Amino acid sequence: MKKRSVGGFTIIEIMIVIAIIGIMVGIAAPNFMDYLKSRRLSGATMQMFVDLMNARQQAVTQNKWVSLRIENTHQYKIFTDGNKNGAIDTGENVVTRDLHPDYGDVTFTTAAGTIFAFYPNGTAGSATLGLAGASGSKSITISTAGRVKIS
């Protein structure tokens, strides 16, 4: 009678592979967590950059003042400031945005109530918006020419 060869892995081989995978995950997990923190800060900064650029574009397109106001450590409002008083009045278009649903550990370092205004000719008041997260901090600078830059 012929012996039939059975293919497959032994329990010892499977346990060794699982142990190696466990060691690799244990080494990679802390680095991956740091990477995620960094990506959240970069994502929130990019969201603010895009919203500021859109506010500038709206100011030029609508020929009105468009402002962004920091409400607290993670919320802000973008509004068309028709009467140029820097306050949200009835009848003005307002959009409220919140960083925390997508970027939970990122907060503004700029004080609540700070207003960033863009004028109909595309210029702005010179200002800096700061953001901080678990991985560090970033800032967005707005020049008097209306240029928005991440630094």
C-alpha positions as CSV (number, residue, x, y, z in Angstrom):
1,M,0.0,0.0,0.0
2,K,1.3,3.4,-1.0
3,K,1.5,6.3,1.5
4,R,-0.3,9.4,0.5
5,S,1.4,12.7,1.1
6,V,-0.8,15.2,2.8
7,G,0.0,18.9,2.1
8,G,-0.5,21.7,4.7
9,F,1.0,23.4,7.7
10,T,1.6,22.0,11.1
11,I,0.2,23.8,14.2
12,I,3.8,24.8,15.2
13,E,4.4,26.6,11.8
14,I,1.1,28.4,12.1
15,M,1.9,29.5,15.7
16,I,5.3,30.8,14.6
17,V,3.8,32.9,11.8
18,I,1.1,34.4,14.1
19,A,3.9,35.3,16.6
20,I,5.9,37.0,13.9
21,I,2.8,39.0,12.8
22,G,2.1,40.0,16.4
23,I,5.7,41.3,16.8
24,M,5.5,43.3,13.6
25,V,2.1,44.8,14.6
26,G,3.5,45.7,18.0
27,I,6.4,47.6,16.4
28,A,4.3,49.3,13.8
29,A,1.3,50.4,15.8
30,P,2.9,53.4,17.7
31,N,4.4,54.8,14.5
32,F,1.0,54.5,12.8
33,M,-0.7,56.3,15.6
34,D,1.8,59.2,15.3
35,Y,1.2,59.2,11.6
36,L,-2.6,59.5,12.1
37,K,-2.2,62.4,14.5
38,S,0.0,64.2,12.0
39,R,-2.5,63.6,9.2
40,R,-5.4,64.9,11.3
41,L,-3.6,68.2,11.9
42,S,-2.6,68.5,8.2
43,G,-6.2,67.7,7.2
44,A,-7.7,70.3,9.5
45,T,-5.2,72.9,8.3
46,M,-6.0,72.1,4.7
47,Q,-9.7,72.4,5.4
48,M,-9.2,75.9,6.9
49,F,-6.9,76.9,4.0
50,V,-9.6,75.9,1.5
51,D,-12.4,77.7,3.4
52,L,-10.3,80.8,3.6
53,M,-9.6,80.7,-0.2
54,N,-13.3,80.1,-0.9
55,A,-14.1,83.1,1.3
56,R,-11.7,85.2,-0.7
57,Q,-13.2,84.0,-4.0
58,Q,-16.8,84.7,-2.7
59,A,-15.7,88.2,-1.7
60,V,-14.5,88.9,-5.2
61,T,-17.3,87.1,-7.0
62,Q,-20.1,88.7,-4.9
63,N,-18.4,92.1,-4.6
64,K,-19.0,92.0,-0.8
65,W,-17.0,91.6,2.4
66,V,-16.8,87.9,3.3
67,S,-15.5,87.1,6.8
68,L,-14.5,84.0,8.8
69,R,-15.0,84.2,12.6
70,I,-13.6,81.8,15.1
71,E,-16.4,80.8,17.5
72,N,-14.6,78.5,20.0
73,T,-11.7,76.1,20.0
74,H,-13.1,74.0,17.1
75,Q,-16.0,75.9,15.4
76,Y,-16.0,78.8,13.0
77,K,-18.5,80.7,10.8
78,I,-18.1,82.0,7.3
79,F,-20.5,84.9,6.5
80,T,-21.1,87.6,3.9
81,D,-20.8,90.9,5.8
82,G,-23.1,93.1,3.7
83,N,-22.9,96.1,6.0
84,K,-19.1,95.7,6.7
85,N,-19.5,95.8,10.5
86,G,-17.7,92.5,11.3
87,A,-20.8,91.0,13.0
88,I,-23.3,88.5,11.8
89,D,-26.6,90.3,11.2
90,T,-30.0,89.0,10.1
91,G,-30.2,88.4,6.4
92,E,-26.5,87.7,6.0
93,N,-25.5,84.3,4.6
94,V,-23.8,82.2,7.4
95,V,-22.1,78.8,7.2
96,T,-21.1,77.1,10.4
97,R,-18.2,74.6,10.3
98,D,-16.8,72.3,12.9
99,L,-13.4,70.7,12.9
100,H,-14.2,68.0,15.5
101,P,-16.3,65.5,13.6
102,D,-13.3,64.7,11.3
103,Y,-10.3,66.1,13.3
104,G,-11.2,65.5,17.0
105,D,-7.8,66.4,18.5
106,V,-7.2,69.6,16.5
107,T,-8.1,73.0,18.1
108,F,-7.6,76.6,17.2
109,T,-4.9,78.5,19.1
110,T,-6.3,81.8,17.7
111,A,-8.7,83.4,20.2
112,A,-12.5,83.0,19.9
113,G,-14.1,86.0,18.3
114,T,-11.2,86.7,15.9
115,I,-12.4,87.7,12.5
116,F,-10.6,87.2,9.2
117,A,-12.1,89.5,6.5
118,F,-11.7,89.5,2.8
119,Y,-12.7,92.5,0.7
120,P,-14.3,92.8,-2.7
121,N,-11.0,93.5,-4.5
122,G,-9.5,90.2,-3.1
123,T,-7.4,91.9,-0.4
124,A,-7.6,91.1,3.3
125,G,-6.6,92.3,6.7
126,S,-3.2,90.8,7.6
127,A,-3.7,88.0,10.1
128,T,-2.5,84.6,11.3
129,L,-4.7,81.6,12.2
130,G,-3.1,78.9,14.5
131,L,-4.1,75.3,14.8
132,A,-2.7,72.7,17.3
133,G,-3.0,69.0,17.6
134,A,-1.4,66.1,19.4
135,S,1.4,66.1,16.8
136,G,2.3,69.8,17.0
137,S,1.0,73.0,15.5
138,K,0.6,74.8,12.2
139,S,-0.4,78.3,11.2
140,I,-2.1,79.9,8.2
141,T,-1.0,83.4,7.3
142,I,-3.2,85.8,5.4
143,S,-1.4,88.8,3.8
144,T,-2.8,92.2,3.1
145,A,-2.8,91.2,-0.6
146,G,-5.2,88.4,0.3
147,R,-2.7,85.6,-0.2
148,V,-3.4,82.6,2.1
149,K,-0.3,80.5,3.0
150,I,0.2,77.5,5.3
151,S,3.4,77.7,7.3
